[in-house]
């Protein structure tokens, strides 16, 4: 049986937040205060939609955005980790569950030639409209009270695993690698043999510490891709 590796994207695979990084495209690398202050809790996708509309109004086009996005640094050791996973696909299935969007993730993975490492990417659908403006939609509808309204990562993970099982696939363990508060919900889905890997010093690590009573999996903190790589090599020896 394979191991399922589940990655967050922002501040996990890449060492920044793709949604906030895109502001570098804006005139003066900033957006107006009124727009900046328009965010409502749990409605990040709608907020980003307004930012993309603003960038379009400033004449920012696809090529401008792509040039900025592919300059985001990967987290140290992460590309080496992804190449290792790609070379060991007999042992690992690998997915991304992210609150970014399809366009940004595709650009960034393809630029580093690691797109084939991932069996599926679950994120908010994005496209350029007929005016050349980037648009983004909520990933799905869910009823989880703790997650942003556009994405419950636990629901995505549950449905993915259930589909694999229905198709005759089963995992010996799940390894969940993330950093943010919205990664806590899927971590609560993990079982005793699974591994939660929160990034050291980031929100997920603090959330797990507060909610340790509802976590069944083992916990292994990481700060670079090299540490995750060491852990995966140990799994292959089991």
KOLZATOR-310868 format. One line per 4 residues: number of its first residue (from 1); their letters; for each residue z, y, x negated of N, C-alpha, C, O. Coordinates in Angstrom, 3 decimals, m for minus. Layout:
NUM = a = Z Y X Z Y X Z Y X Z Y X  ...
END
This chain:
1 = xxxx = 0.000 m1.205 m0.842 0.000 0.000 0.000 0.000 1.252 m0.875 0.644 1.304 m1.923  m0.734 2.247 m0.417 m0.815 3.500 m1.161 0.408 4.387 m0.906 1.173 4.172 0.034  0.562 5.384 m1.770 1.514 6.471 m1.551 0.749 7.662 m0.988 m0.335 7.985 m1.476  1.291 8.313 0.020 0.677 9.522 0.569 1.313 10.743 m0.085 2.529 10.927 m0.028
5 = xxxx = 0.482 11.572 m0.704 0.936 12.834 m1.285 0.544 13.972 m0.345 m0.625 14.125 0.009  1.533 14.761 0.050 1.297 15.880 0.965 1.636 17.172 0.228 2.770 17.369 m0.210  0.648 18.045 0.096 0.832 19.305 m0.616 0.786 20.494 0.335 m0.061 20.557 1.226  1.697 21.425 0.139 1.514 22.787 0.621 0.487 23.436 m0.318 0.087 22.813 m1.302
9 = xxxx = 0.059 24.653 m0.042 m0.955 25.301 m0.887 m0.416 26.533 m1.615 m0.329 26.544 m2.843  m0.053 27.571 m0.854 0.429 28.814 m1.470 1.766 28.605 m2.167 2.678 28.004 m1.600  1.881 29.096 m3.387 3.095 28.942 m4.207 3.426 27.479 m4.495 4.545 27.157 m4.896  2.459 26.606 m4.291 2.629 25.188 m4.635 1.443 24.770 m5.500 1.598 24.575 m6.706
13 = xxxx = 0.269 24.631 m4.904 m0.933 24.359 m5.713 m1.322 25.606 m6.496 m1.575 25.542 m7.699  m1.367 26.731 m5.810 m1.596 28.004 m6.517 m0.273 28.736 m6.673 0.688 28.483 m5.947  m0.245 29.652 m7.642 1.025 30.281 m8.020 1.234 31.626 m7.346 1.926 32.496 m7.875  0.633 31.791 m6.182 0.783 33.033 m5.422 0.459 32.718 m3.969 0.273 31.558 m3.602
17 = xxxx = 0.392 33.758 m3.147 0.091 33.603 m1.723 m1.316 34.138 m1.480 m1.570 35.328 m1.667  m2.233 33.263 m1.063 m3.632 33.665 m0.888 m3.788 34.788 0.137 m4.640 35.662 m0.024  m2.972 34.767 1.185 m3.080 35.794 2.231 m2.662 37.175 1.726 m3.290 38.175 2.075  m1.621 37.240 0.918 m1.204 38.552 0.409 m2.064 38.971 m0.789 m2.240 40.164 m1.042
21 = xxxx = m2.592 38.004 m1.517 m3.450 38.283 m2.671 m4.733 39.009 m2.253 m5.251 39.842 m2.996  m5.240 38.686 m1.056 m6.518 39.243 m0.608 m6.456 40.764 m0.454 m7.488 41.435 m0.433  m5.234 41.303 m0.345 m5.073 42.765 m0.211 m5.648 43.490 m1.428 m5.954 44.680 m1.346  m5.798 42.797 m2.545 m6.402 43.412 m3.735 m7.829 43.868 m3.493 m8.363 44.682 m4.246
25 = xxxx = m8.449 43.343 m2.438 m9.807 43.781 m2.061 m9.801 45.171 m1.432 m10.806 45.881 m1.467  m8.668 45.549 m0.859 m8.592 46.797 m0.083 m8.688 48.017 m0.996 m8.356 47.937 m2.179  m9.139 49.141 m0.452 m9.163 50.376 m1.232 m7.760 50.688 m1.773 m6.788 50.716 m1.017  m7.668 50.919 m3.065 m6.362 51.187 m3.672 m5.457 49.972 m3.709 m4.269 50.088 m4.010
29 = xxxx = m6.014 48.797 m3.404 m5.266 47.527 m3.388 m4.048 47.564 m2.462 m3.020 46.941 m2.729  m4.195 48.306 m1.380 m3.099 48.343 m0.398 m3.683 48.540 0.997 m4.806 49.019 1.153  m2.904 48.163 2.002 m3.334 48.379 3.380 m2.455 49.456 4.005 m1.325 49.661 3.562  m2.958 50.150 5.031 m2.173 51.236 5.640 m0.828 50.735 6.163 m0.714 49.596 6.616
33 = xxxx = 0.187 51.595 6.098 1.544 51.217 6.536 1.575 50.735 7.979 2.295 49.793 8.311  0.795 51.382 8.834 0.812 51.003 10.253 0.352 49.555 10.422 0.866 48.826 11.270  m0.616 49.150 9.612 m1.104 47.770 9.656 m0.077 46.822 9.030 0.194 45.738 9.546  0.473 47.259 7.920 1.480 46.451 7.221 2.691 46.184 8.114 3.287 45.108 8.062
37 = xxxx = 3.044 47.166 8.927 4.224 47.051 9.789 3.933 46.381 11.131 4.810 46.298 11.991  2.702 45.904 11.308 2.329 45.350 12.620 2.662 43.861 12.745 2.442 43.266 13.799  3.188 43.261 11.680 3.497 41.828 11.733 4.622 41.539 12.711 5.647 42.219 12.719  4.413 40.509 13.546 5.468 40.011 14.444 5.850 38.608 14.011 4.980 37.793 13.705
41 = xxxx = 7.132 38.322 13.984 7.629 37.020 13.524 6.923 35.863 14.239 6.802 35.853 15.464  6.462 34.894 13.449 5.791 33.719 14.013 4.325 33.922 14.336 3.655 32.993 14.789  3.806 35.148 14.104 2.409 35.431 14.451 1.624 35.897 13.221 0.921 36.907 13.258  1.762 35.140 12.142 1.119 35.500 10.876 m0.405 35.457 10.975 m1.082 36.313 10.406
45 = xxxx = m0.945 34.486 11.680 m2.403 34.353 11.770 m3.031 35.567 12.450 m4.070 36.067 12.020  m2.388 36.028 13.509 m2.892 37.230 14.195 m2.821 38.451 13.265 m3.722 39.289 13.241  m1.743 38.523 12.516 m1.563 39.613 11.542 m2.681 39.591 10.496 m3.264 40.628 10.181  m2.974 38.403 9.961 m4.047 38.291 8.968 m5.400 38.629 9.593 m6.269 39.191 8.927
49 = xxxx = m5.578 38.287 10.867 m6.814 38.657 11.558 m7.029 40.162 11.544 m8.147 40.640 11.351  m5.934 40.910 11.752 m6.046 42.379 11.739 m6.372 42.886 10.326 m7.128 43.843 10.161  m5.798 42.240 9.323 m6.090 42.643 7.936 m7.550 42.366 7.598 m8.206 43.191 6.962  m8.069 41.201 8.023 m9.468 40.885 7.750 m10.401 41.861 8.464 m11.439 42.240 7.921
53 = xxxx = m10.032 42.269 9.680 m10.834 43.263 10.403 m10.850 44.579 9.631 m11.897 45.209 9.479  m9.688 44.981 9.149 m9.589 46.220 8.366 m10.453 46.140 7.101 m11.176 47.082 6.780  m10.374 45.016 6.391 m11.177 44.868 5.167 m12.668 44.950 5.494 m13.443 45.553 4.752  m13.059 44.337 6.615 m14.454 44.409 7.039 m14.874 45.844 7.313 m15.984 46.248 6.966
57 = xxxx = m13.988 46.613 7.935 m14.277 48.020 8.241 m14.433 48.853 6.971 m15.101 49.887 6.966  m13.798 48.376 5.886 m13.916 49.088 4.600 m15.141 48.627 3.803 m15.355 49.059 2.670  m15.946 47.739 4.416 m17.160 47.275 3.752 m16.945 46.116 2.799 m17.827 45.791 2.003  m15.777 45.488 2.874 m15.483 44.334 2.014 m16.192 43.106 2.582 m16.022 42.767 3.753
61 = xxxx = m16.985 42.447 1.745 m17.784 41.318 2.214 m17.373 40.017 1.514 m16.489 39.995 0.657  m18.051 38.936 1.913 m17.693 37.589 1.453 m17.631 37.494 m0.076 m16.673 36.950 m0.625  m18.630 38.012 m0.749 m18.655 37.922 m2.223 m17.482 38.648 m2.857 m16.915 38.186 m3.847  m17.117 39.808 m2.271 m15.971 40.580 m2.792 m14.692 39.757 m2.681 m13.885 39.695 m3.609
65 = xxxx = m14.530 39.126 m1.516 m13.330 38.327 m1.270 m13.282 37.112 m2.200 m12.246 36.801 m2.788  m14.423 36.438 m2.316 m14.449 35.210 m3.124 m14.079 35.511 m4.580 m13.333 34.760 m5.209  m14.613 36.618 m5.104 m14.338 36.990 m6.500 m12.837 37.170 m6.729 m12.300 36.760 m7.758  m12.169 37.790 m5.752 m10.717 38.017 m5.846 m9.964 36.691 m5.712 m9.018 36.432 m6.456
69 = xxxx = m10.383 35.860 m4.768 m9.632 34.637 m4.471 m9.664 33.630 m5.613 m8.648 33.005 m5.915  m10.817 33.468 m6.248 m10.897 32.451 m7.310 m10.186 32.898 m8.581 m10.085 32.137 m9.543  m9.691 34.143 m8.582 m8.899 34.623 m9.732 m7.415 34.280 m9.596 m6.646 34.488 m10.535  m7.001 33.752 m8.426 m5.580 33.389 m8.256 m5.238 32.274 m9.241 m5.949 31.271 m9.309
73 = xxxx = m4.160 32.438 m10.002 m3.802 31.374 m10.950 m3.238 30.149 m10.240 m2.495 30.259 m9.265  m3.607 28.995 m10.748 m2.958 27.758 m10.300 m1.542 27.726 m10.868 m1.274 28.309 m11.919  m0.648 27.050 m10.174 0.702 26.835 m10.674 0.605 26.056 m11.994 m0.215 25.144 m12.099  1.421 26.391 m13.001 1.335 25.709 m14.293 1.375 24.181 m14.149 2.232 23.629 m13.459
77 = xxxx = 0.435 23.522 m14.811 0.380 22.058 m14.799 m0.256 21.451 m13.563 m0.396 20.231 m13.474  m0.646 22.290 m12.603 m1.123 21.756 m11.324 m2.533 21.171 m11.424 m2.802 20.131 m10.823  m3.437 21.811 m12.167 m4.792 21.248 m12.253 m4.764 19.901 m12.980 m5.503 18.984 m12.620  m3.908 19.782 m14.007 m3.772 18.500 m14.703 m3.244 17.425 m13.743 m3.708 16.285 m13.751
81 = xxxx = m2.269 17.813 m12.921 m1.724 16.897 m11.921 m2.815 16.441 m10.951 m2.926 15.252 m10.651  m3.611 17.383 m10.467 m4.642 17.053 m9.483 m5.719 16.156 m10.094 m6.228 15.258 m9.424  m6.069 16.392 m11.359 m7.049 15.524 m12.015 m6.490 14.102 m12.152 m7.219 13.125 m11.985  m5.205 13.996 m12.454 m4.561 12.679 m12.546 m4.626 11.949 m11.193 m4.949 10.763 m11.133
85 = xxxx = m4.319 12.671 m10.123 m4.383 12.065 m8.781 m5.807 11.612 m8.488 m6.027 10.519 m7.966  m6.783 12.471 m8.834 m8.184 12.142 m8.607 m8.616 10.873 m9.333 m9.473 10.131 m8.852  m8.013 10.631 m10.497 m8.344 9.434 m11.283 m7.607 8.191 m10.769 m7.891 7.074 m11.202  m6.669 8.388 m9.856 m5.851 7.267 m9.367 m5.865 7.165 m7.838 m4.840 6.910 m7.205
89 = xxxx = m7.052 7.371 m7.265 m7.162 7.356 m5.807 m6.980 5.960 m5.206 m6.830 5.822 m3.992  m6.993 4.944 m6.041 m6.675 3.601 m5.544 m5.202 3.499 m5.142 m4.816 2.635 m4.354  m4.393 4.399 m5.699 m2.950 4.353 m5.459 m2.457 5.477 m4.551 m1.401 5.364 m3.928  m3.231 6.564 m4.481 m2.769 7.746 m3.751 m3.786 8.211 m2.716 m4.978 8.305 m3.007
93 = xxxx = m3.309 8.503 m1.501 m4.038 9.378 m0.581 m3.400 10.750 m0.723 m2.214 10.859 m1.034  m4.179 11.792 m0.499 m3.681 13.132 m0.795 m4.218 14.129 0.235 m5.428 14.224 0.437  m3.324 14.863 0.879 m3.729 15.862 1.877 m3.025 17.196 1.610 m1.994 17.254 0.939  m3.606 18.249 2.147 m2.988 19.584 2.141 m2.650 19.948 3.580 m3.460 19.742 4.484
97 = xxxx = m1.457 20.488 3.792 m1.107 21.102 5.081 m0.644 22.521 4.755 0.397 22.714 4.127  m1.417 23.501 5.183 m1.192 24.879 4.721 m1.396 25.909 5.821 m2.190 25.720 6.743  m0.665 26.990 5.697 m0.814 28.121 6.624 m1.810 29.154 6.095 m1.859 30.277 6.596  m2.597 28.787 5.096 m3.656 29.654 4.599 m4.858 29.520 5.543 m4.675 29.555 6.760
101 = xxxx = m6.054 29.371 5.028 m7.215 29.143 5.902 m8.289 28.357 5.164 m8.271 28.255 3.937  m9.227 27.802 5.930 m10.233 26.894 5.367 m11.101 27.553 4.301 m11.432 26.920 3.298  m11.471 28.806 4.502 m12.362 29.491 3.550 m11.677 29.678 2.202 m12.236 29.324 1.164  m10.461 30.236 2.216 m9.742 30.503 0.964 m9.495 29.215 0.182 m9.736 29.150 m1.023
105 = xxxx = m9.010 28.193 0.887 m8.674 26.940 0.209 m9.929 26.294 m0.376 m9.905 25.800 m1.503  m11.010 26.297 0.376 m12.258 25.705 m0.118 m12.755 26.436 m1.375 m13.145 25.793 m2.349  m12.742 27.755 m1.355 m13.169 28.528 m2.528 m12.339 28.160 m3.761 m12.876 27.898 m4.837  m11.028 28.147 m3.576 m10.113 27.970 m4.706 m10.179 26.552 m5.269 m10.195 26.370 m6.486
109 = xxxx = m10.219 25.545 m4.389 m10.306 24.158 m4.858 m11.652 23.884 m5.529 m11.710 23.231 m6.571  m12.733 24.386 m4.928 m14.069 24.134 m5.462 m14.249 24.798 m6.814 m14.885 24.233 m7.704  m13.693 26.002 m6.978 m13.819 26.722 m8.249 m13.197 25.922 m9.394 m13.706 25.944 m10.515  m12.103 25.219 m9.116 m11.430 24.403 m10.147 m11.931 22.955 m10.152 m11.445 22.126 m10.921
113 = xxxx = m12.914 22.659 m9.280 m13.503 21.324 m9.182 m12.460 20.242 m8.864 m12.489 19.149 m9.429  m11.545 20.568 m7.952 m10.534 19.581 m7.543 m10.601 19.278 m6.040 m9.701 18.641 m5.493  m11.673 19.737 m5.376 m11.765 19.569 m3.925 m11.816 18.095 m3.522 m11.352 17.736 m2.439  m12.373 17.236 m4.382 m12.526 15.817 m4.023 m11.230 15.017 m4.156 m11.172 13.851 m3.765
117 = xxxx = m10.198 15.645 m4.707 m8.894 14.982 m4.820 m8.291 14.765 m3.427 m7.540 13.815 m3.209  m8.632 15.660 m2.487 m7.965 15.684 m1.186 m8.786 14.961 m0.123 m9.982 15.203 0.042  m8.103 14.064 0.596 m8.756 13.324 1.670 m8.972 14.205 2.890 m9.979 14.083 3.587  m8.016 15.095 3.142 m8.168 16.058 4.248 m7.359 17.316 3.954 m6.341 17.281 3.263
121 = xxxx = m7.847 18.430 4.501 m7.128 19.704 4.413 m6.878 20.184 5.835 m7.813 20.383 6.611  m5.604 20.367 6.167 m5.222 20.857 7.491 m4.744 22.298 7.333 m3.694 22.558 6.745  m5.533 23.228 7.868 m5.177 24.639 7.753 m5.895 25.427 8.846 m6.699 24.865 9.589  m5.610 26.712 8.946 m6.192 27.548 10.000 m7.704 27.712 9.798 m8.144 28.092 8.713
125 = xxxx = m8.500 27.427 10.838 m9.961 27.538 10.707 m10.376 29.002 10.506 m9.896 29.899 11.199  m11.272 29.220 9.549 m11.775 30.572 9.272 m13.291 30.535 9.169 m13.879 29.512 8.816  m13.913 31.659 9.482 m15.375 31.760 9.387 m15.748 33.233 9.298 m14.972 34.105 9.688  m16.930 33.499 8.785 m17.447 34.867 8.773 m18.303 35.068 10.015 m19.175 34.254 10.316
129 = xxxx = m18.045 36.168 10.741 m18.807 36.427 11.969 m20.154 37.062 11.630 m20.490 37.242 10.460  m20.914 37.397 12.662 m22.284 37.897 12.434 m22.306 39.265 11.765 m23.345 39.709 11.277  m21.144 39.934 11.747 m21.066 41.232 11.063 m20.596 41.069 9.613 m20.496 42.045 8.870  m20.310 39.823 9.224 m19.839 39.588 7.867 m18.340 39.718 7.695 m17.834 39.732 6.573
133 = xxxx = m17.617 39.815 8.832 m16.161 39.926 8.758 m15.517 38.538 8.837 m15.988 37.669 9.571  m14.445 38.340 8.080 m13.731 37.072 8.115 m12.851 37.009 9.358 m12.120 37.952 9.660  m12.927 35.896 10.071 m12.077 35.692 11.250 m11.260 34.416 11.026 m11.703 33.501 10.332  m10.073 34.365 11.617 m9.206 33.199 11.451 m8.571 32.854 12.792 m8.258 33.737 13.591
137 = xxxx = m8.385 31.551 13.029 m7.794 31.085 14.294 m6.543 30.245 14.001 m6.361 29.734 12.896  m5.696 30.119 15.014 m4.538 29.227 14.901 m5.013 27.790 14.716 m6.027 27.387 15.287  m4.272 27.011 13.910 m4.675 25.630 13.647 m4.590 24.778 14.911 m5.516 24.028 15.218  m3.485 24.892 15.643 m3.303 24.076 16.851 m2.234 24.696 17.750 m1.649 25.734 17.438
141 = xxxx = m2.005 24.030 18.862 m0.927 24.400 19.774 0.168 23.355 19.617 m0.124 22.160 19.553  1.418 23.786 19.555 2.512 22.824 19.430 3.726 23.366 20.182 3.715 24.498 20.665  4.771 22.543 20.274 5.960 22.932 21.031 7.222 22.896 20.174 8.331 22.769 20.692  7.045 23.007 18.867 8.192 23.010 17.954 8.827 24.401 17.959 8.152 25.404 17.730
145 = xxxx = 10.114 24.443 18.220 10.807 25.734 18.347 11.050 26.413 17.004 11.291 27.619 16.957  10.991 25.647 15.905 11.350 26.225 14.613 10.153 26.694 13.784 10.329 27.442 12.822  8.942 26.268 14.143 7.763 26.583 13.323 6.989 27.790 13.855 7.108 28.128 15.032  6.189 28.449 12.989 5.297 29.519 13.465 4.382 28.970 14.555 4.058 27.782 14.563
149 = xxxx = 3.972 29.836 15.468 3.272 29.324 16.659 1.909 28.702 16.344 1.384 27.933 17.149  1.335 29.024 15.190 0.000 28.506 14.868 0.013 27.148 14.181 m1.014 26.470 14.137  1.183 26.732 13.636 1.173 25.515 12.825 2.559 24.898 12.700 3.493 25.526 12.200  2.676 23.642 13.168 3.864 22.828 12.893 3.424 21.733 11.924 2.699 20.812 12.302
153 = xxxx = 3.864 21.840 10.683 3.421 20.891 9.658 3.925 19.471 9.946 3.258 18.495 9.603  5.087 19.357 10.568 5.585 18.018 10.911 4.629 17.339 11.897 4.300 16.163 11.739  4.190 18.081 12.908 3.268 17.510 13.904 1.983 17.037 13.229 1.472 15.964 13.546  1.465 17.834 12.302 0.250 17.462 11.580 0.476 16.170 10.800 m0.346 15.255 10.840
157 = xxxx = 1.595 16.110 10.094 1.904 14.932 9.285 2.095 13.694 10.158 1.563 12.626 9.854  2.849 13.839 11.232 3.070 12.706 12.154 1.740 12.175 12.691 1.509 10.966 12.714  0.874 13.083 13.119 m0.402 12.671 13.708 m1.312 12.027 12.669 m2.021 11.068 12.973  m1.295 12.550 11.440 m2.112 11.973 10.375 m1.664 10.547 10.066 m2.491 9.639 9.979
161 = xxxx = m0.363 10.351 9.901 0.167 9.025 9.577 m0.105 8.049 10.722 m0.488 6.903 10.484  0.091 8.500 11.968 m0.157 7.639 13.136 m1.620 7.204 13.189 m1.919 6.057 13.519  m2.526 8.118 12.865 m3.961 7.798 12.865 m4.281 6.774 11.773 m5.079 5.861 11.986  m3.657 6.932 10.607 m3.874 5.977 9.515 m3.388 4.582 9.920 m4.060 3.579 9.680
165 = xxxx = m2.206 4.546 10.537 m1.633 3.266 10.973 m2.538 2.609 12.021 m2.765 1.399 11.985  m3.052 3.417 12.951 m3.944 2.897 13.996 m5.224 2.304 13.406 m5.836 1.406 13.982  m5.616 2.836 12.231 m6.817 2.338 11.555 m6.497 1.249 10.526 m7.337 0.889 9.701  m5.265 0.733 10.594 m4.884 m0.371 9.716 m4.329 0.033 8.376 m4.106 m0.813 7.510
169 = xxxx = m4.099 1.340 8.192 m3.545 1.827 6.920 m2.054 2.081 7.031 m1.560 2.495 8.080  m1.349 1.835 5.956 0.088 2.093 5.960 0.497 2.562 4.571 m0.118 2.175 3.578  1.528 3.390 4.496 1.956 3.941 3.211 3.283 3.354 2.781 4.190 3.180 3.594  3.391 3.048 1.486 4.661 2.552 0.945 5.685 3.677 0.918 6.881 3.452 1.106
173 = xxxx = 5.194 4.904 0.678 6.077 6.067 0.738 5.242 7.334 0.879 4.043 7.352 0.602  5.920 8.393 1.320 5.308 9.722 1.414 6.035 10.623 0.432 7.265 10.623 0.376  5.273 11.397 m0.346 5.842 12.410 m1.235 5.381 13.769 m0.711 4.182 14.041 m0.649  6.340 14.624 m0.334 6.003 15.942 0.230 6.338 17.023 m0.790 7.484 17.137 m1.225
177 = xxxx = 5.333 17.820 m1.175 5.476 18.814 m2.237 5.237 20.198 m1.652 4.127 20.500 m1.213  6.266 21.046 m1.640 6.116 22.372 m1.035 7.134 23.361 m1.543 7.892 23.082 m2.471  7.138 24.529 m0.916 8.031 25.582 m1.395 8.668 26.414 m0.281 9.721 27.015 m0.495  8.051 26.460 0.904 8.440 27.466 1.887 9.301 26.961 3.025 9.539 25.761 3.157
181 = xxxx = 9.765 27.892 3.849 10.618 27.535 4.990 9.863 26.664 5.994 10.466 25.819 6.656  8.534 26.868 6.114 7.772 26.052 7.077 7.506 24.637 6.552 6.883 23.829 7.241  7.974 24.334 5.336 7.892 22.966 4.812 9.135 22.147 5.157 9.153 20.935 4.942  10.171 22.792 5.689 11.383 22.049 6.034 11.123 21.082 7.203 11.584 19.941 7.178
185 = xxxx = 10.399 21.535 8.206 10.164 20.714 9.399 9.496 19.380 9.035 9.969 18.339 9.492  8.425 19.361 8.240 7.857 18.061 7.863 8.775 17.230 6.968 8.731 16.000 7.008  9.604 17.892 6.165 10.551 17.155 5.316 11.531 16.361 6.189 11.965 15.277 5.800  11.881 16.896 7.369 12.806 16.169 8.258 12.160 14.919 8.858 12.852 14.067 9.414
189 = xxxx = 10.835 14.812 8.744 10.123 13.620 9.220 10.225 12.471 8.213 10.071 11.308 8.586  10.481 12.787 6.947 10.473 11.779 5.888 11.598 10.771 6.067 12.679 11.097 6.559  11.316 9.529 5.651 12.288 8.435 5.773 12.992 8.184 4.427 12.761 8.891 3.447  13.843 7.172 4.409 14.707 6.924 3.258 13.929 6.666 1.960 14.357 7.101 0.890
193 = xxxx = 12.801 5.969 2.045 12.034 5.649 0.839 11.100 6.770 0.402 10.461 6.674 m0.646  11.016 7.824 1.193 10.127 8.945 0.883 10.812 9.928 m0.077 12.006 9.824 m0.357  10.015 10.880 m0.569 10.537 11.857 m1.530 10.134 13.267 m1.098 8.953 13.550 m0.898  11.117 14.137 m0.958 10.855 15.564 m0.736 10.920 16.258 m2.086 11.892 16.102 m2.825
197 = xxxx = 9.883 17.025 m2.408 9.839 17.724 m3.691 9.731 19.234 m3.470 8.627 19.777 m3.425  10.878 19.917 m3.332 10.858 21.374 m3.187 10.707 22.061 m4.544 11.222 21.578 m5.553  10.003 23.181 m4.559 9.841 23.932 m5.812 11.141 24.669 m6.147 11.760 25.299 m5.288  11.524 24.574 m7.390 12.810 25.140 m7.824 12.847 26.658 m7.633 11.936 27.376 m8.046
201 = xxxx = 13.929 27.128 m6.995 14.134 28.562 m6.816 13.419 29.164 m5.622 13.509 30.368 m5.386  12.697 28.325 m4.855 11.960 28.819 m3.691 12.691 28.451 m2.393 13.678 27.714 m2.406  12.189 28.974 m1.285 12.912 28.892 m0.011 13.185 27.472 0.447 14.265 27.191 0.967  12.224 26.566 0.266 12.422 25.198 0.746 13.652 24.560 0.114 14.409 23.868 0.794
205 = xxxx = 13.856 24.784 m1.164 15.027 24.214 m1.840 16.314 24.699 m1.181 17.245 23.918 m0.984  16.367 25.984 m0.840 17.558 26.556 m0.189 17.723 26.008 1.227 18.839 25.734 1.668  16.596 25.851 1.939 16.650 25.311 3.309 17.162 23.871 3.308 17.973 23.496 4.155  16.695 23.076 2.367 17.140 21.682 2.276 18.632 21.619 1.990 19.346 20.795 2.561
209 = xxxx = 19.103 22.496 1.100 20.537 22.516 0.766 21.381 22.807 2.007 22.463 22.244 2.175  20.878 23.691 2.876 21.613 24.042 4.102 21.550 22.940 5.149 22.485 22.761 5.929  20.438 22.199 5.162 20.196 21.193 6.216 20.280 19.761 5.679 19.682 18.844 6.241  21.014 19.584 4.606 21.034 18.287 3.916 21.444 17.141 4.845 21.048 15.997 4.621
213 = xxxx = 22.228 17.431 5.877 22.694 16.390 6.805 21.556 15.764 7.622 21.682 14.638 8.101  20.449 16.494 7.777 19.348 15.956 8.591 18.186 15.455 7.722 17.123 15.122 8.245  18.384 15.402 6.400 17.350 14.915 5.481 17.655 13.468 5.102 18.732 13.174 4.582  16.711 12.569 5.362 16.906 11.151 5.030 16.309 10.772 3.677 16.761 9.820 3.041
217 = xxxx = 15.288 11.520 3.236 14.558 11.146 2.021 15.357 11.506 0.770 16.353 12.227 0.838  14.902 10.992 m0.365 15.453 11.481 m1.632 14.828 12.847 m1.921 13.803 13.205 m1.341  15.451 13.598 m2.816 15.002 14.966 m3.119 14.822 15.087 m4.626 15.709 14.731 m5.401  13.668 15.591 m5.026 13.396 15.801 m6.447 12.804 17.197 m6.628 11.693 17.475 m6.177
221 = xxxx = 13.550 18.059 m7.283 13.124 19.459 m7.454 12.119 19.545 m8.614 12.241 18.826 m9.605  11.140 20.422 m8.476 10.138 20.602 m9.538 9.901 22.086 m9.799 10.166 22.925 m8.938  9.408 22.398 m10.977 9.013 23.783 m11.257 7.591 23.874 m11.809 6.969 24.933 m11.729  7.062 22.769 m12.373 5.673 22.754 m12.846 4.999 21.456 m12.404 5.657 20.478 m12.049
225 = xxxx = 3.668 21.480 m12.436 2.912 20.287 m12.088 3.218 19.122 m13.012 3.111 17.964 m12.609  3.600 19.423 m14.259 3.910 18.366 m15.229 5.091 17.520 m14.758 5.112 16.310 m14.981  6.068 18.144 m14.111 7.234 17.404 m13.610 6.841 16.482 m12.455 7.333 15.359 m12.353  5.957 16.962 m11.597 5.465 16.108 m10.501 4.661 14.953 m11.086 4.782 13.813 m10.637
229 = xxxx = 3.838 15.253 m12.090 3.022 14.230 m12.743 3.899 13.124 m13.335 3.594 11.941 m13.183  4.970 13.501 m13.998 5.902 12.514 m14.570 6.459 11.610 m13.472 6.577 10.397 m13.650  6.796 12.215 m12.343 7.355 11.464 m11.220 6.334 10.467 m10.666 6.675 9.323 m10.364  5.081 10.908 m10.535 4.040 10.024 m9.998 3.758 8.863 m10.951 3.495 7.743 m10.512
233 = xxxx = 3.814 9.133 m12.246 3.606 8.056 m13.223 4.704 6.992 m13.094 4.446 5.796 m13.236  5.909 7.442 m12.826 7.016 6.495 m12.607 6.773 5.648 m11.354 7.080 4.456 m11.329  6.222 6.278 m10.324 5.924 5.539 m9.080 4.893 4.439 m9.342 4.978 3.356 m8.762  3.936 4.713 m10.201 2.896 3.735 m10.499 3.463 2.528 m11.249 2.884 1.442 m11.222
237 = xx = 4.592 2.727 m11.912 5.214 1.637 m12.686 6.108 0.750 m11.812 6.513 m0.338 m12.223  6.411 1.238 m10.586 7.331 0.471 m9.719 6.708 m0.855 m9.275 7.339 m1.621 m8.547
END
